[in-house]
């Protein structure tokens, strides 16, 4: 059976889910619901993007690209395998900030190419296609497509307490909050700069509107999936779809597995639980975006609560321990929405 599947992805969690989904497609683990001609489009968050040392860095796009292209550092879950750090050391020796954001020598090549093409006038979507010619086309051909959520500059900023500031608060880039502060201080508020005036990148609305199935993987619901939904036109396309939308909870047993979903949900006043995130997204039947929602088996007590929202729900193992386990999650998502 031929299907078109669209996945709205953040970085590490989304990339790992995609790895298992594609493994399931190639191994036949998702048959008979899907067949060898199934196509996957990934719409990736770009609100984590940052300019560092004059280079345009797109962490989530690159994490998906490197992971699926077998170039990711498996231990860190980001950056290049077998990386070296000579340029970072030299920049630090010159006293050039930021010293807390490290660009590996191999990784710098990607950012150099991207930045040169931006300066030549190419949009991020066209540049991403160019980069994917190296990383994705050899393994997947035209079966897999990676799109940025927008070609426009969008950045997430975080307000944190700072007694030395006149207002008692300081606003920093999301990457400083995550990398330098390790999300260890409360996030008082979030600001998505440029998001409300951005437009979807070419192909994004069509990929969301026309896919047979849209999946929300276990990415951060606020600063990954949430920012994709914040691009004007994308949420409307989800709500106008005829096909189903199913999500996978990033919260298991009231905690995130990796990342900072707990901090981000708390900052916007959403309950940190699988049911809380489902309620945050809402049912499509009542103006939200979800038709189905997977929770972990340890959260099976929440199934009835989620279904009371008008969202089909099932409890299955959500630990992405290997590609087979993740493929089983993807199969459960397909089965949940028929």
Backbone torsions as a table, in degrees:
resi	resn	phi	psi	omega
1	UNK	NA	131.0	177.5
2	UNK	-86.9	131.4	176.6
3	UNK	-134.6	155.1	167.9
4	UNK	-113.9	118.9	-178.6
5	UNK	-115.2	132.6	175.3
6	UNK	-116.2	133.4	-178.5
7	UNK	-120.0	128.4	176.9
8	UNK	-95.5	109.4	-164.3
9	UNK	-119.9	142.3	163.5
10	UNK	-90.7	-142.7	-176.0
11	UNK	-92.8	-100.7	-168.9
12	UNK	-62.1	-49.1	-178.6
13	UNK	-64.2	-43.5	178.7
14	UNK	-65.3	-41.6	-179.3
15	UNK	-64.2	-41.5	179.9
16	UNK	-66.3	-39.7	176.6
17	UNK	-62.6	-43.8	179.2
18	UNK	-61.6	-38.9	178.2
19	UNK	-59.0	-44.2	178.4
20	UNK	-70.5	-38.4	177.6
21	UNK	-60.0	-47.1	-178.8
22	UNK	-68.7	-33.9	174.0
23	UNK	-62.5	-42.3	178.8
24	UNK	-64.5	-36.7	177.7
25	UNK	-66.7	-44.2	-176.3
26	UNK	-74.1	-29.4	-178.3
27	UNK	-87.6	-10.6	-177.0
28	UNK	85.6	6.5	-177.4
29	UNK	-67.7	-19.1	179.9
30	UNK	-99.0	-0.9	176.7
31	UNK	-70.6	153.7	2.9
32	UNK	-88.4	4.4	-178.5
33	UNK	-64.5	-31.0	179.4
34	UNK	-126.0	160.9	179.3
35	UNK	-131.3	-178.4	-175.4
36	UNK	-64.8	-18.0	-179.4
37	UNK	-94.7	7.8	179.5
38	UNK	-62.4	136.9	179.9
39	UNK	-111.1	142.8	179.7
40	UNK	-122.2	125.8	173.4
41	UNK	-112.1	130.4	178.8
42	UNK	-108.5	122.9	172.4
43	UNK	-103.2	113.2	-172.1
44	UNK	-103.5	145.7	176.1
45	UNK	-65.4	134.9	174.7
46	UNK	-122.9	10.5	179.8
47	UNK	-78.0	-7.9	173.8
48	UNK	-87.8	-2.9	-174.9
49	UNK	-61.5	151.3	-178.0
50	UNK	-151.0	148.9	171.7
51	UNK	-95.6	123.6	-178.6
52	UNK	-131.0	125.3	-179.9
53	UNK	52.1	37.1	178.3
54	UNK	79.9	7.5	-177.4
55	UNK	-113.6	141.2	177.5
56	UNK	-85.0	115.9	-178.1
57	UNK	-110.7	128.5	-179.7
58	UNK	-120.3	84.4	-170.6
59	UNK	-57.3	-45.0	-175.6
60	UNK	-73.5	-41.5	175.1
61	UNK	-57.1	-45.6	-176.4
62	UNK	-70.3	-36.8	179.0
63	UNK	-63.4	-42.9	176.2
64	UNK	-63.6	-46.5	-177.0
65	UNK	-63.1	-47.6	-179.7
66	UNK	-67.5	-40.0	-178.9
67	UNK	-62.6	-50.3	-176.9
68	UNK	-74.7	-21.4	176.8
69	UNK	-92.5	7.7	177.2
70	UNK	61.6	37.9	176.7
71	UNK	-120.1	3.1	-175.3
72	UNK	-75.0	151.1	169.0
73	UNK	-77.4	111.8	-172.9
74	UNK	-68.9	-25.6	-179.4
75	UNK	-73.4	-45.2	-179.3
76	UNK	-82.8	-30.3	-176.3
77	UNK	82.5	5.2	176.8
78	UNK	-152.1	163.2	179.9
79	UNK	73.6	-179.7	-174.0
80	UNK	-89.0	147.0	172.1
81	UNK	-66.5	147.9	177.9
82	UNK	55.0	41.5	-177.4
83	UNK	-75.9	152.9	169.5
84	UNK	-123.7	165.0	-167.7
85	UNK	-132.9	34.4	-177.5
86	UNK	-64.5	-45.1	-178.9
87	UNK	-62.8	-40.8	178.6
88	UNK	-60.2	-43.8	179.9
89	UNK	-64.3	-40.1	179.7
90	UNK	-67.2	-41.2	177.5
91	UNK	-61.9	-40.7	178.2
92	UNK	-64.7	-37.4	179.0
93	UNK	-63.9	-30.6	175.7
94	UNK	-80.7	-8.8	-178.0
95	UNK	75.4	26.5	-177.9
96	UNK	-86.6	126.3	176.6
97	UNK	-90.1	156.1	0.9
98	UNK	-86.2	132.3	177.2
99	UNK	-83.0	-14.4	-177.2
100	UNK	-82.9	-12.7	180.0
101	UNK	-108.4	110.1	-175.1
102	UNK	-95.3	127.6	172.7
103	UNK	-107.7	117.0	178.2
104	UNK	-71.1	159.1	-176.3
105	UNK	-61.6	-41.9	178.3
106	UNK	-69.7	-42.3	-178.4
107	UNK	-62.4	-35.0	-179.2
108	UNK	-57.1	-34.0	-179.0
109	UNK	-59.6	-42.2	178.0
110	UNK	-60.8	-44.8	-177.3
111	UNK	-70.4	-32.1	175.8
112	UNK	-64.5	-45.7	179.1
113	UNK	-61.6	-47.2	-178.7
114	UNK	-60.6	-46.1	-176.8
115	UNK	-66.1	-41.2	178.4
116	UNK	-61.3	-40.0	-179.6
117	UNK	-71.8	-35.4	174.4
118	UNK	-61.8	-45.0	-179.1
119	UNK	-67.3	-22.8	176.6
120	UNK	-83.5	-4.2	174.6
121	UNK	102.4	4.9	-179.8
122	UNK	-81.8	143.0	176.8
123	UNK	-75.2	158.7	-177.1
124	UNK	-58.7	-36.1	-179.2
125	UNK	-63.5	-41.9	178.3
126	UNK	-68.1	-37.5	178.5
127	UNK	-65.7	-40.5	178.9
128	UNK	-61.9	-40.8	176.0
129	UNK	-60.2	-40.5	179.5
130	UNK	-63.3	-44.7	179.1
131	UNK	-66.2	-36.2	-179.5
132	UNK	-70.7	-18.8	174.6
133	UNK	-58.2	-32.7	177.0
134	UNK	-82.6	-44.9	-167.7
135	UNK	-89.6	-36.1	-171.2
136	UNK	-110.7	-37.5	-175.0
137	UNK	-59.3	-42.1	-178.8
138	UNK	-59.8	-34.3	-177.9
139	UNK	-92.5	-28.6	-171.6
140	UNK	-123.3	-9.2	-179.1
141	UNK	58.4	-131.5	179.7
142	UNK	-96.3	13.4	-178.9
143	UNK	-78.0	-22.5	-176.1
144	UNK	-127.9	133.5	-178.9
145	UNK	-131.6	131.7	179.4
146	UNK	-113.0	121.6	-178.6
147	UNK	-121.7	137.2	167.9
148	UNK	-72.4	151.2	-178.7
149	UNK	-64.1	-30.3	-179.9
150	UNK	-153.6	155.3	171.5
151	UNK	-87.1	-9.5	-176.4
152	UNK	-83.8	157.6	178.5
153	UNK	-77.7	118.2	177.3
154	UNK	-131.1	135.1	179.8
155	UNK	-137.3	140.5	175.3
156	UNK	-94.3	130.0	177.0
157	UNK	-122.0	150.6	-174.2
158	UNK	-124.3	131.3	175.2
159	UNK	-92.9	127.4	178.4
160	UNK	-127.6	159.9	179.1
161	UNK	-68.8	138.4	177.6
162	UNK	-151.7	103.5	-176.2
163	UNK	-64.2	-21.4	-178.9
164	UNK	-80.7	-13.8	-179.9
165	UNK	-85.1	144.7	-179.1
166	UNK	-55.3	-36.1	-178.6
167	UNK	-86.9	-7.7	-176.0
168	UNK	82.3	1.7	179.3
169	UNK	-135.3	154.3	175.7
170	UNK	-132.4	139.9	180.0
171	UNK	-105.8	127.3	-177.9
172	UNK	-128.3	159.6	176.5
173	UNK	-65.3	147.6	179.2
174	UNK	-52.1	-39.5	-177.9
175	UNK	-65.8	-33.8	176.5
176	UNK	-67.9	-39.3	177.7
177	UNK	-61.9	-41.5	-174.1
178	UNK	-82.3	-46.4	-173.1
179	UNK	-85.8	-50.3	-177.1
180	UNK	-78.3	-45.6	-177.6
181	UNK	-90.4	-8.9	179.8
182	UNK	54.6	28.6	178.5
183	UNK	54.9	32.1	-176.3
184	UNK	-93.4	-0.8	174.8
185	UNK	-116.7	151.4	-178.5
186	UNK	-62.1	142.5	173.1
187	UNK	-93.8	112.0	-176.7
188	UNK	-75.0	-34.7	-179.1
189	UNK	-162.0	160.4	178.1
190	UNK	-120.2	144.3	175.7
191	UNK	-130.8	125.1	-178.2
192	UNK	-104.5	91.2	-172.6
193	UNK	-71.9	123.6	178.1
194	UNK	84.2	-5.1	-174.3
195	UNK	-67.5	-43.7	-173.9
196	UNK	-72.5	-14.0	177.4
197	UNK	-108.6	5.4	-179.6
198	UNK	-79.2	165.7	175.1
199	UNK	-128.1	149.5	179.4
200	UNK	-61.1	143.5	175.7
201	UNK	-65.1	156.8	179.2
202	UNK	-53.9	131.0	177.9
203	UNK	92.0	-13.9	-174.9
204	UNK	-69.9	-50.6	-178.2
205	UNK	-60.1	-42.8	179.8
206	UNK	-64.1	-39.7	179.9
207	UNK	-64.8	-36.7	179.0
208	UNK	-75.8	-43.7	-174.1
209	UNK	-73.3	-38.6	-168.0
210	UNK	-101.5	-6.8	-179.6
211	UNK	-64.3	151.0	174.1
212	UNK	-68.4	-31.7	-178.8
213	UNK	-146.9	135.9	170.9
214	UNK	-112.5	132.2	-179.8
215	UNK	-118.3	133.9	169.5
216	UNK	-101.0	106.0	-177.9
217	UNK	-73.9	179.3	-179.8
218	UNK	-77.2	59.9	174.1
219	UNK	-96.5	166.7	-178.7
220	UNK	-58.9	123.8	-174.9
221	UNK	-72.9	-13.3	-176.4
222	UNK	-103.6	-52.5	-172.9
223	UNK	-105.1	9.2	172.8
224	UNK	-124.5	-77.2	177.1
225	UNK	-62.4	-39.2	-177.3
226	UNK	-61.1	-38.7	179.8
227	UNK	-74.3	-33.1	174.2
228	UNK	-60.4	-45.2	179.2
229	UNK	-66.0	-21.7	-178.8
230	UNK	-79.2	-13.9	176.4
231	UNK	-69.0	120.2	-176.7
232	UNK	-53.4	128.6	179.1
233	UNK	106.3	-25.6	-176.7
234	UNK	-76.7	-45.7	177.5
235	UNK	-61.7	-41.2	178.4
236	UNK	-60.6	-40.4	179.3
237	UNK	-64.6	-37.9	176.9
238	UNK	-64.3	-44.4	-177.2
239	UNK	-69.9	-25.8	-177.5
240	UNK	-88.8	-4.6	-177.4
241	UNK	-63.0	154.7	169.8
242	UNK	-95.5	-30.1	178.2
243	UNK	-81.0	167.8	-173.8
244	UNK	-81.1	160.4	173.2
245	UNK	-124.7	124.1	-178.6
246	UNK	-128.0	140.5	-179.0
247	UNK	-120.6	158.3	177.4
248	UNK	-116.7	125.7	-174.9
249	UNK	-64.7	131.7	173.3
250	UNK	-85.3	-4.6	-179.7
251	UNK	-108.5	127.1	178.8
252	UNK	-126.4	118.2	-179.3
253	UNK	60.9	39.3	177.1
254	UNK	69.8	19.1	177.0
255	UNK	-141.6	150.0	170.7
256	UNK	-78.3	155.7	180.0
257	UNK	-81.7	-41.7	179.0
258	UNK	-153.6	145.9	179.2
259	UNK	107.1	-142.6	-174.7
260	UNK	-144.9	33.3	-179.0
261	UNK	-58.8	-36.3	-179.6
262	UNK	-60.3	-47.2	-178.6
263	UNK	-63.6	-41.2	-176.8
264	UNK	-70.7	-41.4	177.8
265	UNK	-62.9	-41.7	178.9
266	UNK	-61.7	-37.5	-177.2
267	UNK	-65.4	-24.3	179.4
268	UNK	-109.5	9.6	173.4
269	UNK	77.2	28.1	178.6
270	UNK	-102.7	135.1	178.2
271	UNK	-56.9	133.2	-179.2
272	UNK	-85.5	85.6	176.9
273	UNK	-161.1	163.5	177.7
274	UNK	-60.1	-38.3	178.8
275	UNK	-71.9	-35.7	178.5
276	UNK	-62.4	-41.4	178.9
277	UNK	-69.1	-39.4	176.9
278	UNK	-59.7	-42.9	178.0
279	UNK	-66.3	-33.9	177.4
280	UNK	-62.6	-43.2	177.8
281	UNK	-74.5	-38.9	177.6
282	UNK	79.8	160.3	178.2
283	UNK	-83.4	142.7	177.9
284	UNK	-63.0	-30.0	-178.9
285	UNK	-66.9	-15.9	179.9
286	UNK	-123.4	25.0	176.4
287	UNK	96.1	2.2	177.0
288	UNK	-91.9	-149.8	-174.7
289	UNK	-128.0	-7.2	-171.9
290	UNK	-102.6	139.6	166.0
291	UNK	-104.7	-31.1	-179.0
292	UNK	-141.0	156.1	-176.9
293	UNK	-150.1	128.2	176.7
294	UNK	-99.4	131.9	172.4
295	UNK	-118.0	161.9	179.3
296	UNK	-73.7	157.8	-179.9
297	UNK	-58.8	-29.6	178.8
298	UNK	-70.9	-13.7	178.7
299	UNK	-107.8	22.5	-176.1
300	UNK	-59.3	-25.6	179.0
301	UNK	-64.4	-17.5	-177.9
302	UNK	-88.9	-8.2	-175.8
303	UNK	-57.3	-48.1	-178.0
304	UNK	-61.9	-38.8	179.7
305	UNK	-64.7	-40.7	178.6
306	UNK	-67.1	-42.5	-178.8
307	UNK	-66.4	-26.4	176.2
308	UNK	-66.7	-18.4	176.8
309	UNK	-81.4	-8.4	-176.9
310	UNK	94.9	20.8	-178.2
311	UNK	-118.5	125.2	173.5
312	UNK	-61.0	141.7	-175.0
313	UNK	-143.9	144.6	175.1
314	UNK	-142.8	150.0	177.8
315	UNK	-105.8	119.4	-179.8
316	UNK	-140.2	162.7	176.4
317	UNK	-62.7	128.5	-177.6
318	UNK	-113.7	10.0	177.4
319	UNK	-80.1	119.8	-178.3
320	UNK	-86.7	67.1	-174.4
321	UNK	-73.6	-28.6	176.2
322	UNK	-159.9	177.0	-176.0
323	UNK	-64.1	-34.6	179.3
324	UNK	-65.9	-42.2	178.8
325	UNK	-64.3	-39.6	-179.9
326	UNK	-70.7	-37.8	175.7
327	UNK	-61.1	-36.3	177.2
328	UNK	-64.7	-36.7	174.6
329	UNK	-61.8	-45.1	-179.6
330	UNK	-63.3	-39.4	178.4
331	UNK	-64.4	-39.3	178.4
332	UNK	-63.5	-37.2	177.4
333	UNK	-63.6	-43.0	178.3
334	UNK	-62.3	-45.4	-176.2
335	UNK	-68.5	-32.6	-177.5
336	UNK	-62.3	-37.3	-177.1
337	UNK	-106.9	16.7	173.0
338	UNK	73.9	NA	NA
